[in-house]
């Protein structure tokens, strides 16, 4: 009979792997210049902590000796300061993908010190598996424990871990005893996703359904190092929603009630997808106080608001690839994991973000934006056209394929110096064809079935702030004059006038 992890003195039960236990510094010494490394981690959960900080120290030493060491870093999404922050501070990343949110990384990218490849999250695993991203030299993956037969209990995120383990030439494991053993059984890892033309339909028809294994399969022969750690995930405290966030949530909840009343969705709604952040949590907390019951979620990240919905009995199942909880909430969830794993499923992101499943389940997609233009094009990644903020993440996976696609943001930013609604976005991530509903604190614009000019009229009237509404209306009126194209009217030498004025004066208002 196999020894259970809970009964063992350590969490590495495989004898071969125990022989490969070493320090993080020893493991970091195995990295070569220009290596491509696939690391675990998604929104500050389940990322390696000791290895990347040790690698950053080695990079700093190498640079001081005149022998720079730089690598490519691939993850599931954003990680924590011990990974992204440490490697960026050491200027040790030559390329980063597919998503980041670290200030130091952002600065390196925008200063031109690092190449950044912003990819839809559903594409990353298949890009690696199909060879589009080149060779993967190392996989560095955090797990909670490893059994004798090579089965591993994953930690608080799955992301692209399965693909990293399968594609990498060599594997480094961080076995983190901070991660609870009671995570065992919460994960669902599907091993049936073949490459075309052998690919069969994924047999997932319900948000909470399980179709795979609760364990990662560790290729023992590839493992060159095992690091034992006891380090917490990065837990960002949940902020009480501000006035604008509550107003946006109110508009969305009222709209969902209207959709049910019109018979366009069932009384218990359809599976919810919610981006990370203050507004998203405000919507979730609004649902907790509302009348909808038997809710489900098919999303990327389990946030505080979803846990509150599960606790209240309003949500019966939630599927994601990662946790993103505040410190108090993660204590609560960890204290009762055996109960929560009945209603929470963590999947790899090629399943959690799979466009076909999103379309099949009829997901309600709610994501944040930086700006939208009067015709419904959305910019969710760039400031003033050229500076990256974070990345597209999974918003495109969901928006293009959702039953209902909602983008939301306050009507103003930077203390009123920026309008979220502009004549033409400075960068396009989601075209007007993928945007169904725009919401700001001022109101909601349902763009379904409308022509460009009809959309513009509604967006200006319902979503723009009072200070910017006259400017937008004036632009739209002049754009419709004879001589300009009348399908999607624009004045090309003024279309980015809001942005040009901000760059010159520090504000979009004249």
C-alpha positions in Angstrom: 0.0 0.0 0.0 1.3 3.5 -0.8 2.2 5.8 2.0 -0.2 8.7 2.2 1.3 12.2 2.1 -0.3 13.1 5.4 1.3 10.2 7.1 4.8 10.8 5.7 7.5 12.9 7.3 8.1 14.7 4.0 6.2 15.3 0.8 8.5 13.7 -1.7 7.6 10.0 -1.5 9.4 8.9 -4.6 12.9 7.5 -3.8 14.5 8.7 -7.0 13.2 12.2 -6.5 14.4 12.3 -2.9 17.9 11.6 -4.2 17.6 14.8 -6.3 16.7 17.2 -3.5 19.0 20.2 -3.5 19.1 23.8 -2.6 17.5 26.5 -4.8 21.0 27.9 -5.5 22.2 24.5 -6.7 19.1 24.2 -8.9 19.7 27.7 -10.3 23.2 26.7 -11.3 21.7 24.3 -13.8 20.3 27.2 -15.9 22.2 28.2 -19.0 22.2 31.6 -20.8 19.3 31.9 -23.3 17.3 29.0 -21.7 13.6 29.1 -22.2 11.9 28.2 -18.9 8.2 27.3 -18.4 7.3 28.2 -14.8 4.1 27.5 -12.9 1.9 30.3 -11.6 -1.3 32.2 -12.3 -2.3 35.5 -10.7 0.0 35.1 -7.7 -0.9 31.5 -7.0 1.1 28.3 -7.4 4.3 29.9 -8.7 7.8 28.8 -7.6 9.2 31.0 -4.9 12.7 29.9 -4.0 14.1 29.0 -7.4 13.5 32.3 -9.2 15.0 34.4 -6.4 18.0 32.1 -6.4 18.3 32.5 -10.2 18.1 36.3 -9.8 21.0 36.2 -7.3 23.0 34.1 -9.8 22.2 36.6 -12.6 23.3 39.5 -10.5 26.6 37.8 -9.7 27.1 36.8 -13.4 26.5 40.4 -14.5 29.0 41.7 -12.0 31.6 39.3 -13.4 30.9 40.5 -17.0 29.0 37.3 -18.0 25.3 38.2 -18.3 22.8 35.4 -17.8 19.4 36.0 -19.3 16.5 33.6 -20.0 13.0 33.5 -21.5 10.2 33.1 -19.0 6.9 31.5 -19.9 4.1 31.2 -17.3 0.4 30.7 -17.0 -0.3 34.4 -16.3 1.0 36.9 -13.8 3.0 35.6 -10.8 4.5 37.1 -7.7 7.4 39.4 -6.7 9.7 36.4 -5.9 9.5 35.5 -9.6 8.6 38.4 -11.9 9.8 41.1 -9.6 13.1 39.4 -8.7 14.0 38.4 -12.3 13.1 41.9 -13.6 15.2 43.6 -10.9 18.1 41.5 -12.1 17.3 42.4 -15.8 17.4 38.6 -16.3 14.5 38.1 -18.7 15.1 38.5 -22.4 11.5 37.6 -23.2 8.4 37.2 -21.2 5.0 35.6 -22.1 2.0 35.5 -22.0 0.8 37.9 -19.2 2.3 40.0 -16.5 1.3 42.6 -13.9 4.5 43.3 -12.1 5.6 47.0 -12.0 9.3 46.2 -12.5 8.5 43.9 -15.5 6.2 46.5 -17.0 8.9 49.1 -16.8 11.5 46.8 -18.4 9.1 46.1 -21.3 8.2 49.7 -21.9 11.9 50.8 -21.6 12.8 48.3 -24.3 14.9 46.1 -21.9 12.7 43.0 -22.4 10.7 41.6 -25.2 7.1 40.8 -24.3 4.8 38.5 -26.3 1.1 39.1 -25.3 -0.8 36.0 -26.2 -4.4 34.8 -25.6 -4.1 32.5 -22.6 -5.9 29.6 -24.4 -3.2 29.6 -27.1 -0.1 29.3 -24.9 -0.1 25.5 -24.3 -0.9 24.6 -27.9 1.7 27.1 -29.2 4.3 25.3 -27.1 3.1 21.8 -27.9 3.0 22.5 -31.7 6.5 24.0 -31.6 5.4 27.6 -32.4 7.4 28.9 -29.5 10.6 26.9 -30.1 12.3 24.7 -27.6 11.4 24.6 -23.9 14.6 23.9 -22.0 13.3 23.7 -18.4 10.0 23.4 -16.6 9.9 24.8 -13.0 6.7 23.7 -11.4 5.4 24.1 -7.8 3.4 21.1 -6.4 2.1 20.3 -2.9 3.5 16.7 -2.9 4.7 13.8 -5.0 3.7 10.2 -4.6 5.9 7.2 -5.2 4.5 6.6 -8.7 5.1 10.2 -9.8 1.6 11.5 -9.3 1.8 15.0 -7.9 -0.8 17.0 -6.0 -0.9 20.4 -7.7 -0.9 23.6 -5.8 -3.2 26.6 -6.0 -3.0 27.0 -9.8 -2.6 24.8 -12.8 -2.1 27.2 -15.7 0.2 25.6 -18.3 1.9 23.2 -15.9 0.8 20.0 -17.7 2.3 21.3 -21.0 5.5 22.6 -19.4 6.1 19.1 -17.8 5.4 17.4 -21.1 7.4 19.7 -23.4 10.5 20.6 -21.3 13.8 18.8 -21.7 14.4 19.0 -18.0 12.1 19.5 -14.9 12.8 21.3 -11.6 10.1 20.8 -8.9 9.4 23.0 -5.9 7.6 20.9 -3.4 5.9 23.5 -1.1 4.7 22.4 2.3 2.8 25.6 2.7 0.3 24.4 0.2 -2.3 22.3 1.9 -2.5 18.5 1.3 -6.3 18.9 1.3 -6.0 20.4 -2.2 -5.9 16.8 -3.3 -9.0 16.0 -5.3 -9.8 19.7 -6.3 -8.0 19.6 -9.6 -9.2 18.1 -12.9 -6.4 17.6 -15.5 -7.5 16.5 -18.9 -5.0 14.3 -20.7 -7.0 13.7 -23.8 -6.3 16.9 -25.8 -4.6 15.6 -28.9 -3.1 17.8 -31.7 -5.1 18.1 -35.0 -6.1 16.1 -36.9 -6.4 13.6 -34.1 -8.2 16.0 -31.7 -11.6 14.7 -30.4 -14.3 16.9 -28.8 -13.6 17.7 -25.2 -16.3 15.9 -23.2 -17.2 18.8 -20.9 -20.8 19.9 -20.9 -21.3 21.4 -17.4 -19.2 24.0 -15.6 -18.6 21.8 -12.6 -18.0 18.5 -14.4 -14.8 16.5 -14.0 -13.3 14.8 -17.0 -9.7 14.1 -16.0 -7.2 13.2 -13.3 -6.8 15.1 -10.0 -3.0 14.6 -10.3 -0.2 15.9 -12.5 2.0 13.1 -14.0 5.6 13.9 -13.2 8.1 12.5 -15.8 10.6 11.2 -13.2 13.3 10.7 -15.8 13.3 14.4 -16.7 13.6 15.7 -13.1 17.0 17.2 -12.4 16.3 18.9 -9.1 13.8 19.0 -6.3 13.6 22.0 -4.0 11.7 21.7 -0.7 10.1 25.0 0.3 7.6 26.4 2.8 6.5 29.7 1.2 3.1 31.3 0.9 1.4 32.5 -2.3 1.1 36.3 -2.9 -2.2 37.2 -1.4 -3.6 40.6 -2.4 -6.0 42.0 0.1 -9.5 42.5 -1.2 -10.5 46.2 -1.5 -14.0 47.4 -0.7 -15.6 48.4 -4.0 -15.6 52.1 -4.6 -18.6 54.1 -5.7 -18.0 53.8 -9.4 -17.5 50.0 -9.1 -20.8 49.6 -7.2 -22.5 51.7 -9.8 -21.1 49.5 -12.6 -22.2 46.4 -10.7 -25.7 47.8 -10.3 -26.0 48.4 -14.0 -24.9 44.9 -14.9 -27.2 43.2 -12.3 -30.2 45.2 -13.6 -29.3 44.2 -17.1 -29.0 40.5 -16.2 -32.4 40.7 -14.6 -33.8 42.2 -17.8 -32.3 39.5 -19.9 -34.0 36.9 -17.7 -37.3 38.7 -17.9 -37.0 38.8 -21.7 -36.4 35.1 -21.8 -32.9 35.3 -23.2 -31.4 33.3 -20.4 -32.6 31.1 -17.5 -33.5 32.3 -14.1 -30.3 30.9 -12.6 -28.3 32.6 -15.4 -25.6 31.0 -17.4 -22.0 30.2 -16.3 -20.2 33.4 -15.2 -16.7 34.5 -16.2 -15.3 37.4 -14.3 -11.9 39.1 -14.8 -9.8 40.0 -11.8 -10.2 43.2 -9.9 -12.3 45.6 -7.9 -15.1 46.0 -10.4 -15.4 42.2 -11.0 -15.6 41.5 -7.2 -18.2 44.2 -6.9 -20.4 42.4 -9.4 -19.9 39.1 -7.6 -20.8 40.7 -4.2 -23.8 42.2 -5.9 -24.9 38.8 -7.0 -24.5 37.5 -3.5 -27.0 40.1 -2.3 -29.4 39.6 -5.3 -32.1 37.1 -6.1 -30.3 34.8 -8.5 -29.7 31.2 -7.2 -28.0 28.0 -8.3 -25.3 30.0 -10.1 -22.3 28.5 -11.7 -18.9 29.9 -12.9 -16.7 28.9 -15.7 -13.8 31.3 -15.4 -10.0 31.7 -14.9 -9.7 32.7 -11.3 -11.6 32.1 -8.0 -11.9 35.4 -6.3 -13.3 36.5 -2.9 -16.7 37.3 -4.3 -17.1 33.7 -5.7 -16.2 32.2 -2.3 -18.9 34.4 -0.7 -21.4 33.2 -3.3 -20.5 29.6 -2.5 -20.7 30.2 1.2 -24.2 31.8 0.9 -25.4 28.9 -1.2 -26.0 31.1 -4.2 -23.3 29.4 -6.3 -23.3 25.6 -6.6 -20.1 25.2 -8.7 -17.1 27.2 -9.8 -14.5 26.1 -12.4 -11.2 28.0 -12.9 -7.5 27.5 -13.2 -6.3 29.4 -10.1 -7.2 31.0 -6.8 -6.8 34.8 -6.3 -7.9 35.4 -2.8 -7.2 38.0 -0.1 -5.2 36.9 3.0 -8.3 36.5 5.2 -10.2 34.6 2.6 -7.4 32.2 1.8 -7.2 31.4 5.5 -10.9 30.6 5.6 -10.8 28.5 2.4 -7.7 26.6 3.5 -9.3 25.9 6.8 -12.2 24.1 5.0 -10.7 22.8 1.8 -12.3 19.4 2.0 -15.7 21.1 1.9 -14.8 23.6 -0.8 -13.3 21.0 -3.2 -16.9 19.7 -3.6 -17.9 22.8 -5.5 -14.5 24.1 -6.9 -12.7 22.6 -9.8 -9.2 23.8 -10.9 -8.3 23.0 -14.5 -5.4 23.6 -16.9 -5.8 26.9 -18.7 -6.1 25.3 -22.1 -9.4 23.9 -20.8 -10.5 26.8 -18.5 -10.1 29.2 -21.4 -11.0 26.8 -24.3 -13.1 28.8 -26.8 -15.1 25.7 -27.8 -16.2 25.0 -24.3 -16.9 28.7 -23.6 -19.2 28.7 -26.7 -20.8 25.4 -25.7 -21.6 26.4 -22.1 -22.9 29.9 -23.1 -20.7 31.8 -20.7 -21.5 35.3 -19.5 -18.2 37.1 -19.9 -17.4 40.2 -17.8 -14.0 41.9 -18.2 -12.3 45.2 -17.5 -11.0 47.6 -20.1 -8.7 50.6 -20.3 -10.8 52.4 -22.9 -13.5 51.9 -25.5 -14.3 54.0 -28.5 -17.7 55.2 -29.6 -18.1 52.3 -32.0 -17.4 49.6 -29.5 -13.7 48.7 -30.1 -12.0 48.0 -26.8 -8.4 48.5 -25.6 -7.6 46.4 -22.6 -3.8 46.4 -22.7 -2.1 49.7 -23.7 -1.7 53.2 -22.3 -1.7 55.9 -25.0 -1.2 53.3 -27.7 2.3 52.1 -27.1 2.9 51.4 -23.4 1.8 48.0 -22.1 -0.2 47.8 -18.9 -0.6 44.0 -18.2 -1.8 42.1 -21.2 -4.8 40.6 -22.9 -4.9 37.6 -20.6 -8.0 35.5 -21.2 -10.4 38.3 -22.0 -10.2 37.6 -25.7 -10.8 33.9 -25.2 -14.0 34.7 -23.5 -15.2 37.8 -25.2 -15.1 36.4 -28.7 -16.9 33.2 -27.7 -19.2 34.1 -24.9 -23.0 34.1 -25.0 -22.9 37.6 -23.6 -19.7 39.7 -23.7 -19.5 42.6 -21.3 -16.6 45.1 -20.9 -16.6 47.5 -18.0 -14.6 50.4 -16.5 -15.2 53.8 -14.8 -16.1 56.5 -17.3 -13.0 58.5 -16.2 -9.5 57.7 -15.0 -6.5 59.6 -13.5 -8.7 62.0 -11.5 -10.7 63.0 -14.5 -7.8 63.8 -16.8 -8.6 60.7 -19.0 -11.9 59.7 -20.6 -12.5 56.0 -20.9 -14.8 56.6 -23.8 -12.8 58.1 -26.8 -13.4 58.7 -30.5 -11.0 56.0 -31.5 -9.1 53.6 -29.2 -5.3 54.0 -29.2 -4.9 50.2 -29.4 -7.4 47.5 -30.4 -7.6 44.2 -28.4 -11.3 43.5 -28.9 -13.0 44.7 -32.1 -16.5 46.1 -32.2 -17.6 42.7 -33.5 -16.7 41.0 -30.2 -18.1 43.7 -27.9 -21.8 43.3 -27.0 -22.2 45.4 -23.9 -20.2 48.4 -22.6 -20.7 49.5 -19.0 -19.3 52.5 -17.0 -20.5 54.1 -13.8 -22.7 56.4 -16.0 -24.7 53.6 -17.6 -24.9 50.6 -19.9 -24.9 50.4 -23.7 -26.3 47.2 -25.2 -24.7 47.2 -28.7 -26.2 44.0 -30.0 -27.8 44.3 -33.4 -26.9 48.0 -33.9 -25.1 49.6 -36.8 -21.9 51.6 -36.1 -23.7 55.0 -36.0 -26.4 53.6 -33.7 -23.7 52.2 -31.4 -21.9 55.5 -31.3 -25.1 57.4 -30.3 -25.8 55.0 -27.5 -22.3 54.8 -26.1 -22.0 58.6 -26.0 -25.4 59.0 -24.3 -25.1 56.1 -21.8 -21.4 55.6 -21.0 -19.5 58.9 -21.4 -19.0 61.2 -18.4 -20.7 64.5 -18.4 -17.4 66.4 -18.9 -16.5 64.5 -22.0 -19.9 63.9 -23.5 -20.1 67.3 -25.4 -16.7 66.7 -26.9 -17.6 63.2 -28.1 -20.9 64.3 -29.5 -19.2 67.2 -31.3 -16.7 64.8 -32.9 -19.4 62.4 -33.9 -21.6 65.2 -35.4 -18.7 66.6 -37.5 -17.5 63.1 -38.6 -21.0 62.6 -40.1 -20.7 65.6 -42.4 -20.6 65.0 -46.2 -17.2 64.0 -47.4 -16.5 61.5 -44.7 -17.5 57.8 -45.0 -20.9 57.4 -43.5 -20.7 53.7 -42.4 -18.2 54.3 -39.5 -17.7 58.1 -39.6 -14.3 59.3 -38.5 -12.1 62.4 -39.0 -8.8 60.7 -39.3 -6.6 63.7 -38.3 -8.7 64.1 -35.1 -9.5 60.5 -34.3 -6.8 60.3 -31.6 -7.1 64.0 -30.6 -8.0 63.0 -27.0 -4.8 61.0 -26.7 -2.6 63.6 -28.4 -4.0 66.3 -26.1 -3.2 64.2 -23.0 0.4 63.5 -24.1 0.9 67.3 -24.7 -1.0 68.7 -21.7 -1.6 65.9 -19.2 -5.3 65.9 -19.7 -7.8 65.0 -22.5 -10.0 68.0 -21.9 -9.1 71.1 -23.9 
